[in-house]
Amino acid sequence: MGSKARDTAHFARAIGYWYDAKGHKANAAEVVPVTVETRRSIPRNRRFRLHYAYATSAHAWLPQYVKEREDVLASNLYFIGGGNMAEAIITAVRKHDDRYPVDHIYVEDISEARLSYLEKTYQVTPATPRDTPDNVDIAVIAVRPQDDVTGVATSIVNRFDQRTTSVVSIVAGYTIAQLERTLGGERRITRIIPNTLTTVDYGYSGVSSNQAAADAPDSVRKGLDAWLSTFGKPLHVEERLIDVITGFYPPNLVYHFIDAYVDAGVLAGLPRDISKAIALDTVIGGTELLKQRDVLPQVLLNINNSPGGVGITEAYTLNKTGFAAAIQSAVLAAVERTTKLGKEAQ
Ligand SMILES: NC(=O)c1ccc[n+]([C@@H]2O[C@H](COP(=O)([O-])OP(=O)(O)OC[C@H]3O[C@@H](n4cnc5c(N)ncnc54)[C@H](OP(=O)(O)O)[C@@H]3O)[C@@H](O)[C@H]2O)c1
């Protein structure tokens, strides 16, 4: 390939990223025609970007942009296990392409029906252990602890080059030490615990890495953080806290509370739809107030619960029923269960 064609290829590819990062769509009049020679020079999985290549006036700002985004260019994701959590992450990554432009998303799952659903819905590429691409930046283990996690890790050793591919596990309870036993200590391994609330732009992901990942070049660590930030706020913690976060954070507890709250309204005589509307607004509004004031609930409860009033009567009744202890016991049990599942995992 001549140097002119090479330049054009580089230019077109970079523009493609700019399109992704800014989320702008070129309209038909602005699309830059790309020569056949240029198209051949670009890896197949990047070609579709060129359909959106932007106008030539982009020349002026392009070099600076490419420099800024160097750390997250050429990112390919590979999911092993395409279940609910993988789907939530894929949705969020697509939505936040400005934080982490993705060239390609591959998904491997033992269910063909599931793969074809993901392909149709998110245009991901179905993959199998036999046709693994060789340019994967992040391989995500997204199977359940009850599945063959060790088997999945073993297949990663054989398929993904440890110099290029970071391994991220979302498997609840499965420790970095367990993963290192199969993947080896030299492999960059990060354990995360994401949250389905990421689909609505809420939620934290607990994140903990092994030494190899902590020692990785800046560009790799920045790239991983950029990816993590597409599906929740990354919270880097010691690994011992990952199980605690797993048991503590799912929205289930909130759903249980809202369920009981709506029923309480109905029990007291409100129609269910009114009870639900009030309950949801009260939960959102109460949370917003706590965030704005930056205080713990006790501060607002002290204001609301006037002597001999309605609020303190409600508080007394909740205390008698063991409300706080019920929530705390549920969280402790969930944390214990997480750790147990990880220990039992194969
Ligand atoms: N859901 C959450 O809110 C959440 C939050 C944080 C962490 N996690 C963790 O994320 C992981 C996945 O959870 P999930 O809710 O997404 O589970 P899920 O919906 O059951 O997804 C797991 C998927 O992996 C497939 N699978 C099983 N073994 C496989 C293998 N060897 N190779 C390829 N695919 C395989 C399963 O197929 P079959 O169903 O056909 O077996 C299923 O489609 C779990 O470890 C969980 O602890 C989940």
The ligand as an SDF file (V2000), in Angstrom:
LIG
                    3D

 48 52  0  0  0  0  0  0  0  0999 V2000
  -27.5040  -10.0140   37.3010 N   0  0  0  0  0  0  0  0  0  0  0  0
  -26.9080   -9.1710   38.1320 C   0  0  0  0  0  0  0  0  0  0  0  0
  -27.4960   -8.2010   38.6270 O   0  0  0  0  0  0  0  0  0  0  0  0
  -25.4600   -9.3600   38.4840 C   0  0  0  0  0  0  0  0  0  0  0  0
  -24.8050   -8.3330   39.1550 C   0  0  0  0  0  0  0  0  0  0  0  0
  -23.4610   -8.4880   39.4500 C   0  0  0  0  0  0  0  0  0  0  0  0
  -22.7910   -9.6430   39.0880 C   0  0  0  0  0  0  0  0  0  0  0  0
  -23.4530  -10.6270   38.4760 N   0  0  0  0  0  0  0  0  0  0  0  0
  -22.7020  -11.8370   38.1130 C   0  0  0  0  0  0  0  0  0  0  0  0
  -22.6860  -11.8950   36.7060 O   0  0  0  0  0  0  0  0  0  0  0  0
  -22.6270  -13.2430   36.2940 C   0  0  0  0  0  0  0  0  0  0  0  0
  -23.6960  -13.4470   35.2460 C   0  0  0  0  0  0  0  0  0  0  0  0
  -24.9610  -13.1700   35.8350 O   0  0  0  0  0  0  0  0  0  0  0  0
  -26.2570  -13.0620   34.9620 P   0  0  0  0  0  0  0  0  0  0  0  0
  -27.3220  -12.5300   35.8290 O   0  0  0  0  0  0  0  0  0  0  0  0
  -25.9330  -12.3790   33.6800 O   0  0  0  0  0  0  0  0  0  0  0  0
  -26.5190  -14.6430   34.6890 O   0  0  0  0  0  0  0  0  0  0  0  0
  -27.2790  -15.2890   33.4720 P   0  0  0  0  0  0  0  0  0  0  0  0
  -28.3180  -14.3700   32.9600 O   0  0  0  0  0  0  0  0  0  0  0  0
  -27.6980  -16.6540   33.9150 O   0  0  0  0  0  0  0  0  0  0  0  0
  -26.1380  -15.4020   32.3460 O   0  0  0  0  0  0  0  0  0  0  0  0
  -25.1390  -16.3710   32.2970 C   0  0  0  0  0  0  0  0  0  0  0  0
  -25.0580  -16.8410   30.8500 C   0  0  0  0  0  0  0  0  0  0  0  0
  -23.8660  -17.6110   30.6660 O   0  0  0  0  0  0  0  0  0  0  0  0
  -24.1940  -18.7570   29.8830 C   0  0  0  0  0  0  0  0  0  0  0  0
  -23.1830  -19.7730   30.1390 N   0  0  0  0  0  0  0  0  0  0  0  0
  -23.1050  -20.6750   31.1370 C   0  0  0  0  0  0  0  0  0  0  0  0
  -21.9680  -21.3940   31.0320 N   0  0  0  0  0  0  0  0  0  0  0  0
  -21.3160  -20.9340   29.9320 C   0  0  0  0  0  0  0  0  0  0  0  0
  -20.0880  -21.2840   29.2980 C   0  0  0  0  0  0  0  0  0  0  0  0
  -19.3100  -22.2470   29.7710 N   0  0  0  0  0  0  0  0  0  0  0  0
  -19.7340  -20.6000   28.1860 N   0  0  0  0  0  0  0  0  0  0  0  0
  -20.5150  -19.6180   27.6860 C   0  0  0  0  0  0  0  0  0  0  0  0
  -21.7040  -19.2640   28.2470 N   0  0  0  0  0  0  0  0  0  0  0  0
  -22.0910  -19.9020   29.3580 C   0  0  0  0  0  0  0  0  0  0  0  0
  -25.5750  -19.1250   30.3600 C   0  0  0  0  0  0  0  0  0  0  0  0
  -26.2510  -19.9820   29.4660 O   0  0  0  0  0  0  0  0  0  0  0  0
  -27.4060  -20.9640   30.0600 P   0  0  0  0  0  0  0  0  0  0  0  0
  -28.4060  -20.0830   30.7490 O   0  0  0  0  0  0  0  0  0  0  0  0
  -27.9510  -21.6260   28.8380 O   0  0  0  0  0  0  0  0  0  0  0  0
  -26.7450  -21.8920   31.0240 O   0  0  0  0  0  0  0  0  0  0  0  0
  -26.2340  -17.7430   30.4430 C   0  0  0  0  0  0  0  0  0  0  0  0
  -26.7270  -17.3230   29.1890 O   0  0  0  0  0  0  0  0  0  0  0  0
  -22.8240  -14.0990   37.5290 C   0  0  0  0  0  0  0  0  0  0  0  0
  -21.6030  -14.6620   37.9130 O   0  0  0  0  0  0  0  0  0  0  0  0
  -23.3180  -13.1440   38.5730 C   0  0  0  0  0  0  0  0  0  0  0  0
  -22.8330  -13.4990   39.8390 O   0  0  0  0  0  0  0  0  0  0  0  0
  -24.7660  -10.5120   38.1260 C   0  0  0  0  0  0  0  0  0  0  0  0
  1  2  1  0
  2  3  2  0
  2  4  1  0
  4  5  1  0
  4 48  2  0
  5  6  2  0
  6  7  1  0
  7  8  2  0
  8  9  1  0
  8 48  1  0
  9 10  1  0
  9 46  1  0
 10 11  1  0
 11 12  1  0
 11 44  1  0
 12 13  1  0
 13 14  1  0
 14 15  2  0
 14 16  1  0
 14 17  1  0
 17 18  1  0
 18 19  2  0
 18 20  1  0
 18 21  1  0
 21 22  1  0
 22 23  1  0
 23 24  1  0
 23 42  1  0
 24 25  1  0
 25 26  1  0
 25 36  1  0
 26 27  1  0
 26 35  1  0
 27 28  2  0
 28 29  1  0
 29 30  1  0
 29 35  2  0
 30 31  1  0
 30 32  2  0
 32 33  1  0
 33 34  2  0
 34 35  1  0
 36 37  1  0
 36 42  1  0
 37 38  1  0
 38 39  2  0
 38 40  1  0
 38 41  1  0
 42 43  1  0
 44 45  1  0
 44 46  1  0
 46 47  1  0
M  CHG  2   8   1  16  -1
M  END
$$$$
